[in-house]
C-alpha cells in the first residue's frame, strides 16, 4: 500500500499493514519511494501520513480512543 508524506509529498510504501491499522502504534515501517533504487525500511510517524488523494487516515487507525466521544455529554 502506498501513502504520502504530507510534509514532503513523497510516496511511502507501507511494509506492515497490521501496524498501519493498529491504533496503538504511532509509527509504521515503510520505504520512501524516491529514485530508482529501493530504499531501506524506516520508522515513519502515522501523523505525517495521508492517502495520495489527500485524505487523512481514518481515526480508528491513529486514535486508540476513537470510540470515546470528543466532548463530555456528546
N, C-alpha and C positions, 0 to 999 in steps of 0.2 A: 504494500500500500504506500502511496506517495502522499505526503503532506507538504506544507510550505512553511518556511520560517517567515513570520510576519515582519521581522526586522530587516532581513536581507533580501527576501523574495526567493531564496534558494529552495529547491525541492529537496525533501528529506525522504529517504526510503526507510520505512519502519521495519526493523528487524524482528521484533517480537510484538505481534498484535495483542497478545494477552496483557502486556504491560500498558499498552495504549488504552484499553478498555477498563483497566483496573483503576478505580478512583482513588485507591490508597497509594498508588505510585505517582510521584510528581515528575518523574523523568521516564523517558523511553530510551531504548538503544536504537540508534539509527545511523544511516550513512548520508552525508551531504552529497548530493548529486552535482558535481562540478567537474568539468573536464571529461576526458575520455577514460581515464583510469578509475577503477573502483577505489573509493576512499575507505579508510578504516572505520570500524564502528566506533561510536562515541555516545556518551550520555547526552541527551537533549531534553531540556525542561519542556513539559507539556504546555506551560503558559505562553511559550513563544510560537506555538504551532497553530495553524489554521488549515482548512481544506484549500486546495488550489483554486476553488471557486470563490474564495474569500470568506466563506462561512466559518464561524467558530466551532470548536469541538463541542459535542454535546456535554451538558453539565454533568450528566451521570458518568462521564469518563474522567472528569477532573475534580469533582467535589464529592467526597465520601458522604457528606451530609446532604446530598441532593434531595432527599425526601423530606427534609425539615423545611417548614415554611420560613420565608425570608424575614418576616416580621411577626412579632407576637400577636396572636389573635387572627392571623391570616388563614 
